[in-house]
Amino acid sequence: MDEEKRWVVGVFFFLFLVNIFFLTFNFTGKIQSLKKIFFYVFSPVINVTEDTVSAAEGISSKAHRLLSAYQENTILREEMKKALHWKNEYDRLIEENKRFHQLLQLKERLPYFTVAVRIIARDPHGWYQTVIIDKGSRDKILMNQPVIAVQNGKEGVVGRISEVSSSSAKVLLLTDSLSGAAADVQRSGINGVLLGRNEDQLSFNFVTNDADIQKDDLLVTSGIGEVFPPGLALGKIEKIVVNKYQIFQTISVRPTLDFHRLHELLVLIINNKE
Amino acid sequence: MKKIFFYPATLLIGLILNIFWDNYFSINGVSPQLTLLVLIYLSLREGPLIGEVWGFFAGLSLDVFTSGPFGAQGLFFTVTGFAIGMLKGKMEEDNYLAIALLVVLTSWFSLISFIVVQNIFSTLSVRSINWIYWIAIPIYNIILAPVIYLVLGKWQDLWQSSKNGKL
C-alpha cells in the first residue's frame, strides 16, 4: 500500500471512529452540546434562506390573492352593471306601466276605437317636430288620424299622422310649424286656430282683441276641420298681448303635454277617409 | 477565491438545497438525496480522501437537522465517500448507466445503514422501511442526478477557472 492510500485509509478509519464515538456517546451532554453548537452555526443560514423562500412564497401568494381580487372585482363589476341595468329596466318598466295604465284608462273613456303605439324614433335632424311610431297601416292607422297621450294623469293632443307605412307611421307634433288645429277656449267658447312654432310653445291665432280670454284658460279641440274630435285638451294660455293697431291678439299657449317626454301614444281610429 | 473553499461552499449550498427540497418538493414524503448525489459526484471526481472528508462533514451537518443519533449520517456518508472515491479512475464519468447503478446501490445502502444504525445506536428500533422508499428514492435520485452533475460540473469549473485568475 503506497503512502497516499495509507493516508486515505488512515483518515477514513479516523473519521469512521469519530462517527462511532458520536453514535456511542450520542446521549451524553457533550455530544448533544456539540450537536447544538452545529445547529446554532447552521440555523441562521437556514433561517435566512427560509425567510427568503417564505417571502418569495408570500409575494407569490399576495400576487395570487391580488389576481383573485382583481378577477373577483371584474366579475362583481360586471354583475353590478347587470344589476344596475336590471334596476334601470325595472324602473323604466314601472314608469311605462304607469303610463300604459293611464293610457288604458283614457282608452276606456274615449268613445273611439284606439290603437296604442310606442314612439320608436324622433326626427334625427330636429328640423321637424315629428316622431315615428311602431304601428302602421296594418293596424288600421291612416293619414291625419289624431294622436293623443296621457302625462301625469292629464290627457292631451300630440298631433296627427302625417305619413304611414305598413308597420310604422310618422306623427306630426302639434308644435311643428306645419301643424294646426281648430281650438276653443273651454271657459268662454272663443274659437281660433292653434298653430305650431317649432318651439315648445304654440300660438293661438285669429282671436280678436275684444275676445273674452284669460291667462290659464284651457284650449280644447273644437271639432272643426275633420281631424281632431271635439273636447281634446290642447294647452293653456300662457301669455296674451293685445295690439292696439291689429285686429287679433298675440296669444302664447303652453301645450298640455311635454313633447320631450312622450313615450306611448294613442291613435284615434277615426277619419278613415284619407 | 481558492479551490479549497469550493468544498465548504458546495456543502453549504447542497445542505440548504437538501433541506428546502425536503420542505417544498417532496412527493408524498419522498425527496431526492441531494447531498448524497453531490457526494457521489465529488468522490468519483476527486477520489476517496475528498469523498470521505466531505462526506464526514456533510453527514454530520445533516445529523444536526435530524432527530436521529448524531453521527448516523456522518458514518454513512464517510463510508460512502470513501467507497465511491475508491472507484475514481475505474469507471467513466460520463457512463450514465454505471452512475445510475451506483446511485441506486448507494440509495439502498443509505436505507440499510439507517436501519442498522437506528437499531444499534438508537432507542427507536426500525424493523423495515416501506417498500415505496426502496423504489421511489432511487428513482428520484436517478432522475435528478444528471441535472446535479451538470450543475456541479459548471460550478466546479467556475472555481477551477477562478484559480487560473479568470474569475
Interface residues (C-beta under 8 A of the other chain):
Chain A: W7 V8 V11 F12 L15 F16 V18 N19 I20 F21 F22 L23 T24 N26 I31 Q32 L34 K35 F38 F39 F42 V45 I46 T49 E50 V53
Chain B: L12 L15 I16 I19 F20 Y24 G47 P48 L49 E52 V53 F56 G59 L60 S61 D63 V64 F65 P69 F70 G71 A72 G74 L75 T78 V79 F82 G85 V117 I120 F121 S122
